[in-house]
Amino acid sequence: MLKCIKVHLGIMILKKVIIGIYLLAFLNGCAQNVALLGPAYTLASTGNIYQAGFSYGSDQAVTKLTGKSTVANVKELIQPKSDDNKFEEIVKKRIRETRKKLNLTN
């Protein structure tokens, strides 16, 4: 009896893996439709069609204006730029000079 249950569980897991690979292969080109998932979730969870429409519309407006998706824009904002490093060095230098003038240690 126990062996039969283990075999049955193994077959069910195998079915799930095969279905997952099948869906992954055939739905691979649906990446652009993922943009609708956020507003669809908002509509389903809150029932507010205005909020869902605004979410979708603002995402489309940002994409049209910048040519990049919202996620790509956020990634670009998060990445440190070389100007940031230069600014940081200037500030550290000024802090060291000020500490020397005030005779502070550290």
C-alpha positions in Angstrom: 0.0 0.0 0.0 2.8 2.4 1.0 4.7 1.6 -2.2 1.6 2.3 -4.3 1.2 5.7 -2.7 4.9 6.6 -3.4 4.6 5.5 -7.0 1.4 7.6 -7.4 3.1 10.7 -5.9 6.0 10.2 -8.2 3.7 10.1 -11.2 1.9 13.2 -10.1 5.2 15.1 -9.6 6.3 14.0 -13.0 3.1 15.2 -14.6 3.5 18.6 -13.0 7.1 18.9 -14.3 6.0 17.9 -17.8 3.1 20.3 -17.8 5.4 23.1 -16.5 8.0 22.5 -19.2 5.2 22.4 -21.8 3.7 25.7 -20.6 7.1 27.3 -20.4 7.9 26.3 -24.0 4.7 27.4 -25.5 4.1 30.5 -23.4 7.6 31.8 -23.8 6.5 34.6 -26.2 3.9 36.0 -23.8 6.3 38.3 -21.9 4.7 41.5 -23.2 1.3 40.4 -21.9 2.8 40.3 -18.4 2.3 44.1 -18.3 -1.4 43.4 -17.8 -0.9 41.3 -14.7 -0.4 44.2 -12.3 -3.6 46.1 -13.3 -5.5 42.8 -13.5 -4.4 41.9 -10.0 -5.3 45.4 -8.8 -8.7 45.1 -10.3 -9.3 41.6 -8.9 -8.1 42.5 -5.4 -9.6 46.0 -5.0 -12.4 46.0 -7.6 -11.4 49.6 -8.4 -11.4 49.8 -12.2 -10.1 53.4 -12.1 -7.0 52.5 -10.1 -6.3 49.5 -12.5 -6.8 51.7 -15.5 -4.5 54.4 -14.1 -1.9 51.8 -13.3 -1.9 50.4 -16.9 -2.2 53.8 -18.5 0.7 55.3 -16.5 2.9 52.3 -17.4 2.1 52.7 -21.1 2.8 56.4 -20.9 6.2 55.9 -19.3 7.1 53.2 -21.9 6.0 55.5 -24.7 7.9 58.5 -23.4 11.2 56.8 -22.5 11.2 53.8 -24.8 11.9 51.6 -21.8 9.7 49.7 -19.4 9.2 50.9 -15.9 11.4 48.2 -14.5 14.2 49.2 -16.9 13.9 52.8 -15.8 14.1 51.8 -12.1 17.1 49.7 -12.7 18.8 52.6 -14.4 18.0 54.9 -11.5 19.4 52.5 -8.9 22.7 51.8 -10.7 25.5 54.1 -9.3 27.1 56.5 -11.7 30.7 57.5 -12.0 29.7 61.1 -11.0 28.4 59.7 -7.7 31.9 58.3 -6.9 33.6 61.6 -7.7 31.1 63.5 -5.5 31.7 61.1 -2.7 35.5 61.5 -2.9 35.1 65.3 -2.9 32.9 65.2 0.2 35.3 62.9 2.0 38.3 65.1 1.1 36.4 68.2 2.5 35.6 66.3 5.7 39.2 65.4 6.2 40.3 69.0 5.6 37.7 70.4 8.0 38.7 67.9 10.7 42.3 69.0 10.3 41.3 72.6 10.7 39.3 71.9 13.8 42.0 69.6 15.2 39.6 66.6 15.4 40.8 63.1 15.3 39.2 60.2 13.3 
